[in-house]
């Protein structure tokens, strides 16, 4: 299997170099370039089309969110892992809303970062537990009194994998409208306001691998 192609978009040279060195220690990863600002990140991502883009949100010229918006408009297949110091829920919502496949803070361990890269390269999503907890008022609180049905549990798992309602319908043999209705029910039962919050909740609840079954 070819190594995971990773592009680093980070304006702090010391951190960018450290990330490049880290990737170099992994047999299954290869750094294909470093972008020092948002304009470079956009140009290199479109030209190189790496498997994963490590993207800082606070880039000069174009910030990370603007880069993601441009890549989304251009239908670039590269999957984005946001690596940033921004820890507020608004930034997480904005990034996930623009299609980020993952979100980890810069103070996370190298082990968690590498785990996130591998998971995203597999077509899944990753949000660190610290970030996902932003959407849960009390992470230690008991589960909601209103339990999810087996069908809703499967849908929640697929949300964590990044599938759209249309893709869920095709995978599970149900209509897109039915999948969308399940998502609405899940949001209502769990008190989540939008798809970004549901994705973060799903990833946090999943913890490990998912193996969804039929509805």
C-alpha positions as CSV (number, residue, x, y, z in Angstrom):
1,X,0.0,0.0,0.0
2,X,1.5,3.4,-0.9
3,X,2.2,5.8,1.9
4,X,-0.3,8.5,3.0
5,X,0.6,11.7,1.2
6,X,0.4,14.6,3.6
7,X,0.7,18.4,2.9
8,X,1.5,20.6,5.9
9,X,0.0,24.1,6.0
10,X,1.6,25.9,8.9
11,X,3.1,29.4,9.1
12,X,5.3,28.8,12.2
13,X,8.5,27.3,10.7
14,X,9.5,25.5,13.9
15,X,6.2,23.6,14.1
16,X,6.1,22.9,10.4
17,X,9.6,21.4,10.5
18,X,8.7,19.4,13.6
19,X,5.6,18.0,11.8
20,X,7.7,17.1,8.7
21,X,10.2,15.3,10.9
22,X,7.4,13.4,12.7
23,X,5.9,12.3,9.4
24,X,9.4,11.1,8.3
25,X,9.5,8.7,11.2
26,X,6.4,6.9,9.9
27,X,6.8,4.2,7.3
28,X,3.2,4.6,6.0
29,X,3.3,8.5,5.7
30,X,5.2,10.9,3.4
31,X,5.3,14.7,3.6
32,X,4.8,16.1,0.0
33,X,5.2,19.7,0.9
34,X,4.9,22.6,3.3
35,X,2.7,25.7,2.8
36,X,3.6,28.8,4.8
37,X,0.4,30.7,4.1
38,X,-3.2,30.2,3.0
39,X,-2.5,31.0,-0.7
40,X,0.3,28.5,-0.8
41,X,-1.9,25.9,0.9
42,X,-4.6,26.4,-1.7
43,X,-2.2,26.2,-4.6
44,X,-0.3,23.2,-3.4
45,X,-3.4,21.3,-2.3
46,X,-4.9,21.7,-5.8
47,X,-1.6,20.8,-7.6
48,X,-0.5,17.9,-5.4
49,X,-3.9,16.6,-4.3
50,X,-2.4,14.9,-1.2
51,X,-4.5,12.4,0.8
52,X,-4.5,14.6,3.9
53,X,-4.0,18.3,4.4
54,X,-2.8,19.4,7.9
55,X,-4.3,22.8,8.1
56,X,-3.8,25.6,10.6
57,X,-6.8,28.0,10.8
58,X,-4.6,31.0,11.6
59,X,-2.7,31.2,8.3
60,X,-1.7,34.6,6.8
61,X,-3.1,35.8,3.4
62,X,-6.0,33.3,3.5
63,X,-7.1,31.8,6.8
64,X,-7.8,28.1,7.1
65,X,-11.5,28.5,6.8
66,X,-11.1,30.4,3.5
67,X,-8.8,27.7,2.2
68,X,-11.3,25.0,3.0
69,X,-14.1,27.0,1.3
70,X,-12.0,27.4,-1.8
71,X,-11.0,23.7,-1.9
72,X,-14.6,22.7,-1.4
73,X,-15.7,24.9,-4.3
74,X,-12.9,23.4,-6.5
75,X,-14.1,19.9,-5.4
76,X,-10.5,19.0,-4.4
77,X,-10.5,15.4,-3.1
78,X,-8.0,16.0,-0.4
79,X,-9.3,15.4,3.1
80,X,-8.5,18.2,5.7
81,X,-7.3,17.7,9.2
82,X,-7.5,20.9,11.1
83,X,-4.5,21.3,13.5
84,X,-4.9,24.6,15.4
85,X,-4.7,26.5,18.6
86,X,-8.4,27.6,18.3
87,X,-10.4,25.7,20.8
88,X,-13.8,27.5,20.6
89,X,-16.9,25.7,19.5
90,X,-17.6,28.3,16.8
91,X,-14.4,27.5,15.0
92,X,-15.0,23.7,15.3
93,X,-18.6,24.2,13.9
94,X,-17.3,26.3,11.0
95,X,-14.5,23.9,10.1
96,X,-16.8,20.8,10.2
97,X,-19.4,22.7,8.3
98,X,-16.9,23.3,5.5
99,X,-16.1,19.6,5.3
100,X,-13.1,19.2,7.6
101,X,-12.6,15.5,8.2
102,X,-10.9,16.0,11.5
103,X,-10.0,18.6,14.2
104,X,-7.2,18.4,16.8
105,X,-5.7,21.1,19.0
106,X,-1.9,21.8,18.7
107,X,-1.3,20.7,22.2
108,X,-2.4,17.1,21.5
109,X,0.2,14.4,21.5
110,X,2.0,13.2,18.4
111,X,0.4,9.8,18.9
112,X,-3.1,11.3,18.6
113,X,-2.1,13.3,15.6
114,X,-0.8,10.3,13.8
115,X,-3.9,8.3,14.7
116,X,-6.1,11.1,13.2
117,X,-4.1,11.2,10.0
118,X,-4.5,7.4,9.5
119,X,-8.1,7.5,10.3
120,X,-8.9,10.3,7.9
121,X,-6.8,8.7,5.2
122,X,-9.1,5.7,5.5
123,X,-12.1,7.9,4.7
124,X,-13.3,8.3,8.3
125,X,-13.4,11.4,10.6
126,X,-11.6,12.3,13.7
127,X,-12.3,14.9,16.5
128,X,-10.2,14.8,19.6
129,X,-12.0,14.1,22.9
130,X,-11.1,17.5,24.1
131,X,-12.7,19.2,21.1
132,X,-15.8,16.9,21.1
133,X,-16.4,17.7,24.7
134,X,-17.1,21.3,23.8
135,X,-20.5,20.1,22.5
136,X,-21.4,18.3,25.7
137,X,-22.4,20.5,28.6
138,X,-21.2,17.8,31.2
139,X,-19.1,15.1,29.7
140,X,-19.5,13.0,32.9
141,X,-23.3,13.3,32.8
142,X,-25.4,10.0,32.3
143,X,-26.8,9.2,29.0
144,X,-30.0,10.9,27.9
145,X,-33.1,9.4,29.3
146,X,-34.5,9.1,25.8
147,X,-32.5,6.3,24.3
148,X,-31.7,6.1,20.6
149,X,-33.4,3.3,18.6
150,X,-31.1,0.7,17.0
151,X,-31.7,2.4,13.6
152,X,-30.8,5.8,15.0
153,X,-27.6,4.3,16.6
154,X,-26.5,3.0,13.2
155,X,-27.2,6.4,11.7
156,X,-25.2,8.1,14.4
157,X,-22.2,5.8,13.7
158,X,-22.4,6.6,10.0
159,X,-22.5,10.4,10.8
160,X,-19.2,9.8,12.7
161,X,-17.8,8.3,9.5
162,X,-18.7,11.4,7.6
163,X,-21.5,9.9,5.3
164,X,-24.2,12.2,3.9
165,X,-27.9,11.2,4.1
166,X,-27.8,10.1,0.5
167,X,-24.7,7.9,1.2
168,X,-26.4,6.5,4.3
169,X,-29.5,5.6,2.3
170,X,-27.5,3.8,-0.4
171,X,-25.4,1.9,2.2
172,X,-28.4,0.8,4.3
173,X,-31.0,0.3,1.6
174,X,-33.3,3.1,2.8
175,X,-34.4,6.4,1.2
176,X,-32.4,9.6,1.6
177,X,-35.5,11.1,3.2
178,X,-35.6,8.3,5.8
179,X,-32.0,8.8,6.6
180,X,-32.5,12.5,7.0
181,X,-35.5,11.9,9.3
182,X,-33.4,9.7,11.5
183,X,-30.8,12.4,11.8
184,X,-33.4,15.0,12.8
185,X,-34.7,12.6,15.5
186,X,-31.2,12.0,16.8
187,X,-30.5,15.8,17.0
188,X,-33.8,16.3,18.9
189,X,-33.2,13.5,21.4
190,X,-29.6,14.5,22.1
191,X,-30.2,18.2,22.2
192,X,-27.8,18.9,19.3
193,X,-28.3,22.0,17.2
194,X,-26.8,21.0,13.9
195,X,-24.9,18.4,11.8
196,X,-21.5,19.7,13.0
197,X,-22.4,19.1,16.7
198,X,-23.9,15.7,15.8
199,X,-20.7,14.7,14.0
200,X,-18.6,15.7,17.0
201,X,-20.9,13.8,19.3
202,X,-20.8,10.8,17.1
203,X,-17.1,10.7,16.9
204,X,-16.7,11.2,20.6
205,X,-19.2,8.5,21.5
206,X,-17.7,6.1,19.0
207,X,-14.3,6.0,20.6
208,X,-13.0,3.2,18.4
209,X,-14.0,1.4,15.2
210,X,-17.5,1.2,14.0
211,X,-19.1,-1.7,12.3
212,X,-22.7,-0.7,11.4
213,X,-25.2,-3.4,10.6
214,X,-28.4,-3.3,8.7
215,X,-31.4,-1.4,10.0
